[in-house]
């Protein structure tokens, strides 16, 4: 089949390459010309798709990146994997809307359109479908298949990749569900059909809200435990020995990526708008997790104070800019917020991250460096924010005069954990 994947980021590129590998003719459509140029040159910027895999797909001619809308024409299946950010607490669905307008121009009877972007329940049928119908003159269900299948990409996960992770699938009617399930059935090991797009949309938000709330719980416990002189990390390890009724979550400097800082708020927004009620769990979790960078910054201040140093003028080295270990994904990363707070206080902030290669929105005063012995030794304080396996932790312990470890990766007399 001719498949169009709209959006070639952390979600769209793995999907596009997998579809190409099973034999479909895939167009990877993205309005970002720099990304398209990189992909056409065989250079992958997503850890889950190696440059080798990308080049094989390009060489076979089953995958072609493009920034031209006209290349979307003639599709049998189109999948939308574009971002859905928040703008001042309100869902920004402009990328979904633009994608729908583009695809509507080329929509033909019998084709299948699938939305994967995370959003609130009702988006597929109440927003996405009308744009496709108005732009094409066709009716969802009667003339073309339409469904929703939430993305479950976990960047850098070596065990649960795109193919191995069960795929929730849905359709606006029985024929649409069959078409959507048939498409993904070739790409993944397991599909999980649900009654309608609304259940699939809610399933995605439920998954991420569950994680968001539990991370907030352990973050707040970690702050209290320190003042109570309790080793929260040891307590969590002990609790996780229980083989039932407990799932291990660990504290950290904050949440990042597209999912946790954003997705639960979609559900909260929908509940408030439709029911006039507050989703208190989400609002509380947002408050705790969004303020963890401020807590880390206070810990930096305290640590420097013990050395009779002020933040202003101190040299601080941040290890890790990505929000998640072993990835280059810096979207909504707490590292960026921590760096900005310290810079505003007058600190000389330097940051090391071998994985983050794409440009990120950060203060120009932040200096990117390699985590060398000299850099470690020159810093009054080293803050381990993202525990990439590529960091030399023995070297960090040997040459850093003091370390604030936000991931419980280090130990010793010069290390203080979150």
N, C-alpha and C positions, 0 to 999 in steps of 0.2 A: 504494500500500500504506500501511497504518498502521504507522509506524516509531516506536519508542521508543529514545531515546539516553539512557542512564543516565550522568550526569555531564556538566556543562556548563562544563568548564574549557578549557584550551588544546588538548585533543584532542577532546573531545566537541562543543564548540560549532561548530568548522569542519565537522565531519562532519554535524551536525544541519542546519546552514544549507544545505550542499551538497545534502543529501537533499531538503530542502524546495524548493530551486531547480529540481530535476529533476521535481518534481510530487508527491512523496510527502506524506502528511499526517504531520507529525512532532511528537512530544511530546518536549521537552527536559526530562527529569526530573532534578532535583537537590535534595538535602535542605537545601542552603544557601538559606534564605529570602531573604537579602539579594541573592544572585546572581539568583534568580528574579525578584525585584522589579525589579532593574536591567534584566534582559533584557526583561521585560514592558513597561518604559518605553522600550524601544528604545535602551538605552545599553549598548554593547558594551565589555567590559573586556579583550578579546583582540585583539591587533593584526591577526591574520589574518582577522578578521571585522569589517569596518567597521560603524559604526552605520547607515550607509545600507543596506547589505546586510541587516542585521538588520531594519530597519524595513520593507523591501520584503517580506520573508518574513512578517512580522507582518501587514502590510496585506493580503497575498493570503490569509491564513488558513491557510497551509501549515505554519506553525511556531507552536507554543505552548509556552512554558516553564511548568513546574509543579513544585511541591514535594509534591504529593499523590500517594501511591502508587496510588490508585484510577484515576488518569488513565493508568496504564500498561496498563489492561485493553484487550483486543481487538487486541493488536498482531499484525502479520504478521511483522515483523522487530524484534528488540531487540538493541541493541549496547551493551556495557558498557565504559565508558571511565573507570573510577574510579581513584584513586591506589593505588599499592602501595608504601608506604614501608617503611623498615627500622626495626625496634625493637631496639636493642642488637645489631645485626648479624644479626638474624633477620627473614625476610620477614614483613610484616604483611599478610595477605590478608583482613582482616576486612571491608574495603569490597567486595571481590569476593564474599565469602560473603553479606553483607547484600543485595547486588544480586541474587544468585541466589535467595535466599529470597523477595525481592519479586517477581521475574519468575515464579517457580514458581507463584505464586497465580493468575496470569493466562495461563499457558502452555496453548496449544491444539494439537491434532493439526495437523500441516502447517506450523506456525510455524517460524521460524528464529531461533536465538539465537547471537550472535557475541561473543566476548570479545576486546577490544583491549588491555586493561591489560597492561603489561609484567610478566612473571613467569617463574618457572623452568619448564623443560620438564616436562610432565606435569600441570600445573595444570588445563588444560581438561578432560581426561579423568578425572583422579583426584580432583579437588576440586569443580570447577564442575559437571560433569555429574551426579554423585550428588545434589547439593543440588537441582538442577532436577528430577531424576527422583523423588526422595523427596517433594518438595513438590507435584508435579503428578500423580503416578501414571502418567506417561508414560515411554517409553524413548527415549533419544537414538539417533538413526539410524532406529529402527523407526517412532517416532511423531512426532518433531520433528527438525529439522535443527540441527546444532550444529557450530560451527567456531571457529577462532582466526585473527585477522588483526592482526598487530602494528602499532601506530600508528607513523608516521614523520613526525610533525609537527616542523618546524623553525621555531619562532616567529620572525617577522620576515624570513623568506627570501622575497624578491620574485620569485625565479626558480622555485624548487621548492616550490610550494604543495601543498595537499591533492590537488587534481585532477591536477597534473602529476607527482607522485611515484608511481612504480610501487608497487602494493599487493600484498604477499604475502598469499595466501589459502590456507585449508586447511579440511578437514572431517573428521569422525569416520568418514565413509564416502563413497562416490562421490556419492550423492544430496545429502549435506550440502555437499560441496565445490561441486557444481553450483549449489546455492542461494546459497551465500556468494559465489561468483564472479559469479553473475548480479546480485546486489544491488550489489556494488562496481563491476561493469562499467558500470553506469549513472552512477557518480559519478566515476570516475577514468579516465585515458587508457589505463592499462596495468595488467593484473593478472598476478601471478606465482604460479601454483598450485604447491603442494608436497604431498608424500605424506600427511602427517598433521599434526595440531596440534603435535606435539613438534618437528618440523622448523621449523615457523613460529615457535614459541616460542624455539628456539635461535637462529634467524636474527637475531631482534631483539637477543638478548644478545650475539651475535657482532659485530654492527655496532657496538654501543656499547663492548664490550670492546676492539675494535680501536682505536677513537678514544682510549679511556681510557689504554691502554698507550702509544700513540705520543705523547700529550700529556705523560705522565709522563716519557718519554724526553727530549723537548726541554726540559722543565722542569729535569730534573737536569743536562742539558748546559749550560743557561743559568747555573745556579749555579756550575758548575765553570769555565765560560768567563770569567766575571767575574774570578775569582781568577787566571786565566791571562792576563788582559789581552787577551782575544779578543772581537771584536764578533760575538756569536752570531747576531744578526739578519742581518748581512751574510752570514755563513756559510750560514744557512738559505736566503736568497735565491739564493746561488750554487748550492747543492745543488738547489734547485727548478728550475734551468734544465735539468736533465737530463730529457729527454722520456720516459724509461722507468725503471722500477724505484725511483722515489722519489715520495712524496706529501708535500706540504708541511703541516707542523703547526708552530704557533708557541707560545712560552711564554706564561704568564699567571699571574695571582694565585691560581689554583686553579680547580677545576671546579664547576659549579653546575647548576641545573635538576633535573629528575627523573632524567634518564638516567645521566649519567656518575658522579655520586657514589653511585648506588644500584644501577643495573641489573647491572653486572658482579658485584656482590656476591651477587646472586641465583644466578648460575651457580656462583660459588665455594661458596656455601652448599649447593647441590644436590650438587655433586661431593663435598664433605666428608661430607654426610649419607648419600649412596647408595654412595659408593666408599671412603670413609674416607681420601681423599687431599686434599692441599692444592693449590689452584690458585695456584701461586706467582707467575705473571705478574700476576694480578689483585691479590693481596695486596701485591706490591711497588708496583704502580701506585697502589693505594689509599694506601699509606704516603707516597709522594712527593707525590701531588696533594693529599691532605688536609692536608699540612703546608705547602703553599705560602703560606697566609695568615700563618703564623708567620714564614716567610722574608721576606715583604713587610714585616711588622712590624719585623723586625730591620734591614731596609734603611731603614725610617723612622728607627729609632734611630740608625743610622750617619749618615744624612743630617743629622739634627738635631745630632749630635755635632760634625760639621764646622763647624756654625754656633755652636758652644759653647752649645748649648741642650739641656736635658733634655726627655724626653717629658712628664714631669709638669709641667703648666701650659702646655704648648705648644698652640697652636691649629692643628689639622690639618683641612684640607678634603678630603673624599673626593668625587671626581667619578665617579658611577655606583654605584647599588645593585643594579641588575639583574645577573644572571649573564651576559647576552649583549647585545651592542650592538643598539640600536634596538628593544628590547622592554621590556616592563614586568614581565617574569618574574623575581622575586627568590627563587624556590625554591632552597634550598641555596646561595645566592649567597656566594662568598668575601668579598664586601664586608661582609656582616653580621658574619662572624667577625673580620675585620680591625678593624672599628669597635669590637667588643667588647674585643678585646685592647688597643687603644689607650686606650679608656675606663678599663679596669681599671688601666692604668699612670698614670692621672691626666691624660691628654691631654684637651683641649677639642675634641671631635670634632664637625664639622659635615658634612653630606652633601647633595649635590645630584643629583637624578635626575628629569628631566621626565617620564619614562615610567612610573615606579613610582607607581601611584596607590592600589592595594590595600594595606591595612595589612600590615606584615611584623613578624615577631617580632624585635624589636631593643630594646636597652637604652633606657629612657626618657630617659637623659642625652644621647642622640644628637639633635642639632638639625637638622631639615630646613630647607634654605635654597635660594635661587635662586643660580646661579653668576654673581653680579654682579661688576663691577670692584672694588667695595668688599670683597666677601667674598674674592676672590682676593688682593687686596693685604693683607688683614688676617691671612691665614694664614701661619704660619711655614713651613708645608710643604703643598703640594697633591699629592695622590696620584690619578693617573688610573687608575681600576680598570676602568671600562667605557667604551669609546670610542664613545659615541653620536655619530652624525653631527650631532645638534642642538647639541652643545657648540661654542662659538666658540673655536677653538683659537688663533687669532691673539690674541684677548683674553687667553687664559690665559697665553700666552708674554709678553705685554706687561706684565701686572699681577702675576703670581705671582712671588714672590722666588725660589722653588725648586720644582721639580716632579719627583716620582718617577713616571715613565711606565711603567706595567705592560703597555702595548700597542704600544709603539714608534710612537706617533702624532705625537710632537713631537721637536724637535731644537733645539739651541742651548746656550749656555754655562750656562744655569740649569736645564737638563734632564738628568736621569739616567735611563737606561732600565733595565728589569728585567734 
